[in-house]
Amino acid sequence: MDIHDGIATVREALEFSALLRQPNYYSRGDKLDYVNHVIDLLDLREVQNALIGDEQSGLGVELTKRVTASASIIYGYYNEADLLDCD
């Protein structure tokens, strides 16, 4: 299940995740640079400022899944995860 704050934009959700979940020895700039990289990697640039919304009015299933995957990639990258679980 994909759970995101419906009133946040895609960029806000990913930046929040990166800033909250990453170790403090990475600078804020490094974290935000990586968010930009992942936004491009998962082709979210065009919707980065769109509200995530909810099931009735939001990004839709595919884009919401990409936001969830992006948050996982951002978290896993800094934690040297060898496996990304995609359901």
C-alpha positions in Angstrom: 0.0 0.0 0.0 1.3 3.4 -0.9 0.8 5.9 1.9 1.7 9.5 1.2 0.6 12.9 2.5 -2.1 13.8 0.0 -1.5 17.6 0.4 2.2 17.3 -0.4 3.7 17.6 -3.8 5.9 14.9 -5.3 9.0 16.9 -4.6 8.0 17.8 -1.1 7.4 14.1 -0.3 10.7 13.0 -1.6 12.7 15.9 0.0 11.0 15.2 3.3 11.9 11.5 3.1 15.5 12.3 2.2 16.0 14.9 4.8 14.3 12.9 7.5 15.7 9.4 6.8 19.3 10.1 5.7 22.3 10.2 8.1 23.4 13.6 9.2 26.9 13.2 7.8 25.4 13.8 4.3 24.9 17.5 3.7 21.5 18.9 3.0 22.7 19.9 -0.5 23.8 16.3 -1.2 20.5 14.9 -0.2 18.5 17.4 -2.3 20.9 16.8 -5.3 20.1 13.1 -5.0 16.4 13.8 -4.9 16.7 15.6 -8.2 18.6 12.7 -9.7 15.9 10.2 -8.6 13.1 12.5 -9.9 14.9 12.4 -13.3 15.6 8.7 -13.1 11.9 7.8 -12.5 10.7 10.4 -15.0 8.8 12.5 -12.4 10.1 15.9 -13.5 6.8 16.9 -15.1 4.7 16.0 -12.0 7.2 17.1 -9.3 5.0 20.1 -8.3 1.7 18.2 -8.5 -0.2 17.2 -5.4 0.0 13.5 -4.6 -3.7 13.6 -3.6 -5.8 10.6 -2.6 -7.4 7.6 -4.3 -10.2 9.7 -5.8 -8.3 12.7 -7.0 -4.5 12.4 -7.3 -1.7 11.3 -9.3 -3.2 7.9 -10.1 -1.8 4.4 -9.3 1.2 4.4 -11.6 2.6 7.7 -10.6 1.9 7.1 -6.9 3.9 3.8 -7.2 6.8 5.7 -8.8 6.8 8.2 -5.9 6.9 5.2 -3.5 9.7 3.6 -5.4 11.6 6.9 -5.5 11.4 7.3 -1.7 12.7 3.7 -1.4 15.5 4.3 -3.8 16.5 7.5 -1.9 16.5 5.6 1.4 18.2 2.5 0.1 21.0 4.4 -1.7 22.3 6.0 1.5 21.9 2.8 3.4 23.7 0.6 0.9 20.7 -1.7 0.3 21.4 -4.5 -2.0 17.7 -5.2 -2.7 14.7 -3.0 -3.5 11.4 -4.6 -2.7 8.8 -3.7 -5.3 5.3 -5.1 -4.9 
